[in-house]
Amino acid sequence: MGTATEQRIVDLYKFAVIGRGLIGSAAARHLAEAVDGVVAVGPDEPKDRATHNSVFASHYDEGRMTRHVDPMREWSIAAGASLSRYRDIEARSGVSFYTPSGYLGLGYPGSTYNARCAETGTAHGAKFTCVGTQDIRAQFPFLNVPAGVDGLVETGGAGHISPRRMVEAQTRLAEQAGATFRRQAARALRPTLQGVEIELWGGELIQAERALIAAGAFTAACGLSPVDLGLTVYGRTTVLPRIAGDAATALATMPTMIDTLIGAYILPPIRYPDGHCYLKLGVGTVSDPKFFELDGLRAWFQSPGSEDNRTEFTTRMKELFPVLRGCTHWHTDTCAVTQTRSGLPILDFVHDNRVAVAVGGCGKGAKGADEWGRIAAGLLRGADWSSDVAQEKLARSR
Ligand SMILES: Cc1cc2nc3c(=O)[nH]c(=O)nc-3n(C[C@H](O)[C@H](O)[C@H](O)COP(=O)(O)OP(=O)(O)OC[C@H]3O[C@@H](n4cnc5c(N)ncnc54)[C@H](O)[C@@H]3O)c2cc1C
C-alpha cells in the first residue's frame, strides 16, 4: 500500500479558477470559451446551511440589483458591459436570471447620490430621467415619500438578476466549453516550480500553470492569497417580508430601489425556492461586524444576523411601503461583503504571472460580475488589457 501522499490524485491543468461564485464562474466561462485546460474549483451551495462546515458565498440568493447608473464610473462601465451580455448568456445556457424591472433612486435634501449617478449615467448612455416628488408619487403610488424627495428613474435594462441562477448559467456554459469542475473548496494554494499546486478540502492535489483566486469573502479567511490584499469583510443582514394578497397587487410594478435616507437597497417581490415571493431590504454600514477568521465568518452565515438591523429595517420598510404593515411573515438572512481600500475590485497578479486575484465585490459586484470575470480571464492568460476601466485602478496596493 502506498503512503497517503502517493494515493493523492494529481491532475494538471493550464488555468485554475478558485471560487465558483459570480466573478469566478464568469472568469471560468470566459477562459473556457477562449482556451483549453481550464478547471473551476469550488463547492456548490450547501444543502443544509446549519450543518455545513466548509465555506459559504455571497450569491446564495434570488435578487441582486443591476443598473447602469452608479456614483463611480468604473462600476457603471462594468455593469453596462455585463448587462449587454445577459440575454446572450441566458439564451446559450438555457437558464434565465435577468428581470429588467427598472430602478428608482430616492434622494433626500442634502444627498448628492442621484446627481452622481446621473453624471455617470449620462457619460455611459444610460436611459434615465430625473423626477420630483409629485412624479414619484404618481409613478409609484405604493410609496410614502415626503415633500422634497427627488428621484432618478432608470429604464432600458436596469432591474435585477438571480445571482444563484446566473452562476448556474455561467457554469453550464463553462462546462459546455470544456472546463473541468472540482466541486470542493481549496484548502491551500502553493506556487511550485512549474506553476501552482492547489490542495482541495478532501486532501487531493491538483496542479495548474496559472491560477485565479475568486473566493469572495472567504479569500482572506481561507488564506488563499500569498499577499495581504487589505480586504475587510463585513457581515450584512437583510430583512424579507413575504409578499402576497394586497401587497402583491400594490407592488406588482415595483422597480429595484436605493433609499438614500438610510442607505438601503431594496429588491421588489421576487419568487424564492420555497415558492413564496419576498421583498428584500438591506443596508451596509461600517458598524456591521467584521470577519477575518473562517470560524467567525461561517458562524455569521449560520446566524439570523443583527437584531438591531432587523428592527431598524422593518420600521423603515413599513414607513416607506405602508402596504407592508399588513404582512405577517418576516424573516432575516445573512450575507457578507468584501470591501477593498479603493472601492473597486482587485484584479491583479499576486505572485509573478502565475497567481492572480479577482476579489472585492464591495457590496455591488453582482451587476458587473460577467465583465470583472472577463477582465480577470484575460489578465490570467496574458491577453492585452481590453477594458475602459484602467488597469491601475484595479491593481492591489503595493
Ligand atoms: C446582502 C447582499 C446584497 C447584495 N446586493 C447586491 C446588489 O443588489 N447588486 C450587486 O451588484 N451586488 C450586490 N451584492 C454583492 C454581490 O453579491 C457580490 O459582490 C458578489 O457575490 C461577489 O462575487 P464573488 O464571486 O467575488 O463572490 P461570491 O459570489 O461570494 O463567490 C465566491 C465563491 O468562492 C467560493 N469559495 C470560497 N472559499 C473557497 C475556497 N477556499 N475554495 C474554493 N472556493 C471557495 C464560494 O463557494 C463562492 O462560490 C450584495 C451582497 C450582499 C451580501
The ligand as a Gaussian input file, in Angstrom:
#p B3LYP/6-31G(d) Opt

LIG

0 1
 C      -26.862000      41.152000       1.152000
 C      -26.132000      41.466000      -0.109000
 C      -26.778000      42.142000      -1.119000
 C      -26.113000      42.441000      -2.297000
 N      -26.779000      43.113000      -3.264000
 C      -26.158000      43.383000      -4.430000
 C      -26.867000      44.033000      -5.478000
 O      -28.051000      44.346000      -5.349000
 N      -26.212000      44.268000      -6.642000
 C      -24.901000      43.929000      -6.809000
 O      -24.360000      44.195000      -7.880000
 N      -24.206000      43.286000      -5.833000
 C      -24.802000      43.011000      -4.662000
 N      -24.135000      42.363000      -3.671000
 C      -22.727000      41.994000      -3.876000
 C      -22.531000      40.732000      -4.667000
 O      -23.383000      39.689000      -4.238000
 C      -21.072000      40.327000      -4.506000
 O      -20.253000      41.448000      -4.850000
 C      -20.724000      39.162000      -5.379000
 O      -21.393000      37.997000      -4.946000
 C      -19.218000      38.945000      -5.347000
 O      -18.895000      37.898000      -6.221000
 P      -17.656000      36.974000      -5.884000
 O      -17.563000      35.995000      -6.988000
 O      -16.493000      37.820000      -5.530000
 O      -18.067000      36.248000      -4.526000
 P      -19.144000      35.095000      -4.314000
 O      -20.296000      35.306000      -5.216000
 O      -19.372000      35.026000      -2.854000
 O      -18.378000      33.797000      -4.782000
 C      -17.235000      33.336000      -4.102000
 C      -17.136000      31.852000      -4.371000
 O      -15.940000      31.353000      -3.798000
 C      -16.207000      30.116000      -3.215000
 N      -15.167000      29.857000      -2.220000
 C      -14.986000      30.431000      -1.021000
 N      -13.909000      29.905000      -0.420000
 C      -13.394000      28.990000      -1.258000
 C      -12.291000      28.115000      -1.199000
 N      -11.489000      28.054000      -0.132000
 N      -12.057000      27.293000      -2.250000
 C      -12.860000      27.325000      -3.351000
 N      -13.937000      28.132000      -3.445000
 C      -14.188000      28.958000      -2.416000
 C      -17.601000      30.214000      -2.657000
 O      -18.158000      28.928000      -2.531000
 C      -18.275000      31.049000      -3.753000
 O      -18.875000      30.240000      -4.718000
 C      -24.764000      42.059000      -2.464000
 C      -24.110000      41.370000      -1.453000
 C      -24.777000      41.089000      -0.280000
 C      -24.045000      40.368000       0.800000

